[in-house]
Amino acid sequence: MYQYNDYDHQMLADRVAQFRDQTDRYLNGKISDAEFLP
């Protein structure tokens, strides 16, 4: 079974923070629907 290392945990934490920020900006009307979509 794969063992997550510090790099994996940091990469995931960074991606979650990025998505959380993007979601907050979308919900506050700071970015459009098109900008929110992947």
Phi and psi in degrees as a GROMACS rama.xvg file:
@    title "Ramachandran Plot"
@    xaxis  label "Phi"
@    yaxis  label "Psi"
@TYPE xy
-68.2707  136.026  TYR-2
-106.343  119.541  GLN-3
-71.1717  137.429  TYR-4
-109.907  -176.61  ASN-5
-60.8151  -37.3085  ASP-6
-61.802  -45.3087  TYR-7
-60.6985  -45.4554  ASP-8
-63.3987  -40.8627  HIS-9
-68.3737  -41.623  GLN-10
-61.7643  -42.7879  MET-11
-66.3775  -43.5637  LEU-12
-61.9831  -40.1367  ALA-13
-64.4636  -42.0712  ASP-14
-67.2473  -40.1044  ARG-15
-63.2381  -43.2252  VAL-16
-62.6034  -40.5492  ALA-17
-63.439  -45.8798  GLN-18
-67.1339  -39.4389  PHE-19
-61.8083  -43.6142  ARG-20
-63.5792  -43.8228  ASP-21
-62.1245  -42.8132  GLN-22
-64.7783  -43.4352  THR-23
-60.0997  -44.8205  ASP-24
-63.6412  -38.4059  ARG-25
-65.5953  -46.9553  TYR-26
-66.5158  -25.9639  LEU-27
-89.7568  4.65482  ASN-28
76.6413  17.4166  GLY-29
-87.0923  -18.0931  LYS-30
-131.857  153.103  ILE-31
-81.0827  171.599  SER-32
-58.2997  -43.3131  ASP-33
-63.8281  -37.5924  ALA-34
-71.6194  -28.0753  GLU-35
-76.2547  -32.8666  PHE-36
-69.5724  148.588  LEU-37
